[in-house]
Amino acid sequence: MYEQHYGFTGRPFQLTPDPDFYFESASHAKAMSYLSYGLNQGEGFIVITGDVGVGKSTLVAHLMERVDPTALTVGQIVTSALDADEIIHVVAQSFGLVVEGKDKAGALGAIERFLQDEARDGRRCLLVVDECQNLELSALEELRMLSNFQLESTPLLQSLLVGQSEFRRTLAHHPDLDQLRQRIIASHHLEALSPEEVEGYVIHRLERVGWERKPELGEGLRPALFETTQGIARRVNQVMNRLLLLGAIESRDTLSLAMLEAVRKEMDIDPKPVATMVKSKPATVAQKPEPVEMITADLTDEPIDEVQPLAPAPDHLQDPNMAEAVERLEARLEEQERSFRHVLTMLIEWLEDGSHSKAA
């Protein structure tokens, strides 16, 4: 919905990894350097780790776009909790090999013959294993054993292991992985985006879909996005998706801090309050009236001695029972508003789903 409203050519903040939206942060640039070095060595293991959502899968997708298929054959697997026998069959499948039954020896033989044939045809082989933190230790040992395949002293298989932060700790400290550690020729831990990189990331993805400053990014929104997401790329995508959707629903041409606060409440995100992140200019009579949330933020910058005391509440509101009833009513109205916004968001996302494009 919001891409039509703002004239985008696509969805800039989709959660599925897309190499077309690859953004090279300082940490991603280092990772690519290590990957290039490792691939040039043509042997052993390359390891990329990082917290959930920092962009590991997008990095791998970007790498795959740069691979020359005439020189490098790639098998890719995303693991679950695989043991030693299962990983061998999954590796065979990743290279398109059909192995009858569950015979491990047969699968190993098929893999070795395939690797030898590729080498004779002048192609190297790379195995990309994602979500490695889920693998059993026996499966990791099997991957190490696969790296022993050679043709006239030339290694036949190189592996790229991608996993979350706990996989990095496992590799570094587990006593049973010493031989695997010795074969790691390059490794890098992906970091979250810095505040400046979050701004560049958002603008980069918007420009990829034809953004022409509609909507504008309101004052203070960019640093507030970092505070909200802590620089995790996937969280930035989630928040920006909701923010753009809210902007389209309310026909806004500027994404404001007040809108970000509404999205945060809807997503139950509770970092530092948005109103305290960026100082706003004091409101003046000549200014265009701002939303209530922004006016509240402006008042925090006024000198205390200039703030007038509130008038006493009317007598009927000073009654404790009446005040309690009003408080309950306000809480119920706020809850109904959140529920309505949530249902509306779900409805729009359902309509935007590819399988319901005709209904949309």
N, C-alpha and C positions, 0 to 999 in steps of 0.2 A: 504493500500500500504506500509506504512513505517514499519509495523510489519513484513512483509516478507523481506523487505530490511535489517532490523537489526536482523532478526532471532528471533523475539519475539513470544511467544505462544499465545498472545492476545493483545488487545489494553489497555495499562496501564492507559490512561488518558481519558477514556470515561466519558461522562457527566452524564449518568444514575447512580444513587446510587447503589453501589455493595458492599455488606458486605465483600466479599473476599478481597477487597482493603482497609478495615477499617484501619485507622491510628490513634493511640491513642496519641493525643497531651496532654499537661497538662490539658487543658480545657476539652477535651473529657474524660479524666480519672476522673476528678471531676464529670462530668455529669453522668458517669456510676456509680459512688459511690452513688450519690443522687438517681439515678434510682433504684439501688439495695435496698437502704434503704427504699425508698417509696414503692416498690413492696412488701417488707417484711411486711409493715404495713397493706397492703391489703384493704385500704379504702381511701376515699378522692381523691384529685387531685395531680398529679405531673405535673410540668410545665417546659418545656425546650424552651428557646427562643434564638434567634441569628439573625445576619444580613443575608441577602440573600447570599447563597453560602458557608457558613462556615461549612456545613456538618451535618445539623440536620437530614436530611432524611437518610443519611448513618448511623448515630448513631442509629436511630430507626431500620433500617434494621439489624444492628449488634445485637441490643437487641433482635429482633424477632428470630434470629438464636439461641440465648441462652435459649429461652423459652421452657419449657417442655410442649408439647401440652396435655399430660395426666393430668397435674395439673393446666394449665391455658388456658382458651379459649380467643382468641383475636379477636376483631372486629376492622377493620381499615377503616377510611374514610379520604378523602382529600376534604376539604370543598370549596365551593364557597360561595356566599353571601346567606346563608340559614337563614330562619326565624324560629320561634318556631315550627310551624307545620311541616315544611320540615325536620328539623333536626331529629325529632322523627322517621320519615319514613326512613331516611337515616341510622340511628342507627340500626333500625330493619333489613334493608337490609345487613348491615355490618356483622351481625351475621347469615345471611342466612335465615332470616324469611320472609315468604311471607304473606303480608297483603293486603287483597282485598280492592280496592277502596282507598279513601284518608281519612278514618276515623281515627282521632288522638287517640280517646279512644281505638279503636281496636288495633292500633299499640302499645300503651302503655301496654295494657293487654297482648299482645303477647310477648313483651319484658320481662315483669315481670314473666310470666310463664316460659319463657326460662331460665332466670337467676335462678329461684327457682329450676328448673330441674337440671341445671348444679351444683348448690350447693349440692343438694341431691346426685349427682354422685361424689362428692368430688372434683369438679373443681371450681376455682375462675374465674371471668370474668374481662377482661381488655379492655377498649375502647380507641383506639389511634386515636386522632383527629389532623390531620395535617392542616397547613395553617389556624390556628384559628383566625388570624387577620381579616379574611374575614367574620367571623360570626357576625350576628346581636346580640345585647345585649339580645334580647328575647331568642335567641337560646342558648346562654351561660347560661341563667337562667334555661332553660329546661334541660340542661346537669346537672346543680346542683340538680334539682328535681329528676333526675334519680338516683343520688347518695343516695337518701332517701330509695330506695328499700332495704328491709331487710328480713331475714328469721331467726326468733327466735333471734333477736338482732344482727345477723351477717350481715354486709354489703354485698350486692350482686354484686355491680359494682364499679370498680375503673377506673379512667380516666387519661390518659396521654395526656396533651394538648401541642401541638408543634406549635410555631408561630414565626413570625418575631419580630423585636425589638419594633415595635409600639404596639404589643399585650402585651408586658411586661409593657409598660407605661399605657395602658388601664387598665390592671389588678390592677396596683398599685394605680391609681388615680381616677378611675371612681366611683362616689358616689353610683351607682346602683349595684355595684359588691361586696359590703362589705361581704355578706353572702358567696359568692364564695371564696373570699380571705381567710375567716376563715377556709375553708376546704382544703386549699393547705398545704400539709404536707412536700413537698420538691420541690425546684425549682432551676434552674441553667441557667445562660446566657452564651451561647457558644461564645468564643472569637476567633478571627482570629489567624492563625499560627504565631509564632515568626520567625525571620530570620533563626534561627537554625532549627526550626521545618519545615520550607519550604524545606530546604535541605534534612532533614530526610524523609519528605513526598515524595519528588520526587524520591529519591533512593529506598524507600520502594515500591512504585508502580512499578518502573522499575524492581526491583528484583522479584516481583510477576509474571512477564512474562518472566523470564529467562535472564535478562540483564547480559551480560558479558563484561561490559565496552565498548561496541560498541553500540551507539556512546559514546565517552568521553564527559564529561561536561567541557567545556573550562574554562580557568582561569577567575575568576571574574563572571562567569555566575550565580552561585548560589545566591550570594547577590543581583545581578541585578534582578533575578527573584522575590525576595521579594519586591524590589522597584517597580517593574512593577505591581505586583498583590496585594501588601499590605497584603499578607498572607491569602487572601481569596481562599479557596481550589478550588472552581469552576473556578476561574480565572486562577489559576495555571494549572488546567487541560486544559483549552482553549489554553493558551499560549504554553504549552508543546506539545499539539497536533499539533499546527501550526508549531512549531519549528522542531519537528520530521519529519513532512511532508516535510518541506523545506529541511531538511538534506537528506531525501531520494531522493527528486527531483534532488538535486545538488550532490548526491553521496558523502556526507561529513561523515567523521569518527569522527569529533569533532563538537559539537554544540558551536558556538562562540558568543561573545558579538555582533559582527557585524551582525550575523544572527538574534539574538534577536532584534536588532534595526530594521531590515527589517520586522520582524513579528509585532513589535509594530506599525510601520507605516501602515502596511496593516490592522491592527485591530483598528487603530486610537486611540491608547493608548498614553497618553502624560504625563508620570511622569518625574522625574529627568532624564536628558540625561544619557544614558548608559555610554558614554565615560568618564563622571566625577565621576562615582560611584566607580571605582576601578582604582588605579594607575597602569599603565603598566610600564614594564621595558623599558628604552630607547633603541631604535632600534640601532643595530650595523650592520656593513657590513657583518659579519659572519652569522647573523641570516637569517633564511629562510624568504623570502619576505612574508609579511602579507597582508590581504585584505586592500583596500584603507581606509576603515573606521577605522581599527585598527592602521594603520600608522598615521592617523590624531590624534588619541588619544595619541599615543606615543609622538608626537611633542609637546603636551601640557605640558610635563614634562621637556622639554629642557629649559636651562636658556635663558632668553630673549636676552642677548647680543650675544648669539651664533647663533641666527636665522638670516639668511641672508635676506636682503630686496628683494622683488620680482622684477624681471626685468620689465621695462615698457612694457605695452601692445603694440603690433604692431599698426601702424598708422591706419589701416583700422578698428581695434577694438575700437580705441579711438573715432570714429565717434559716436555720441549719437544714431542716428537712427540704425546704424549697431549693436551697443551694445544691444539696445532694441530688435532687431530682434533675436539676438543670445539668449538672455534671454528667449524670448517666445518659441524658438525652444527647448531649454533645458527643460523648464517646460512641454512642450508637450511630449517630449521623456520620462520624468519621469512619467507623468501621464499614458502614454501607457504601460510602464513597470509595474506599479502598477495594471493596468486593466488586463494585460496579466496574472500576477501572481494570481490575484483574480479569473479569469475565470478558470485557470488551477486547482486551489485549489477546486473550486466548482465541476469541472468535476471529479476529483479524488474522492471527497467525495460521489458524485452520484454513481460512479462505485463501491465504497466500501459498499454502502447500500445493506442490505440483499436481497431486492427485485430485485436487479440488479446483483446478484452474478454471474449469467451465462454470462452476458455481460462482467463483469470484467474478 
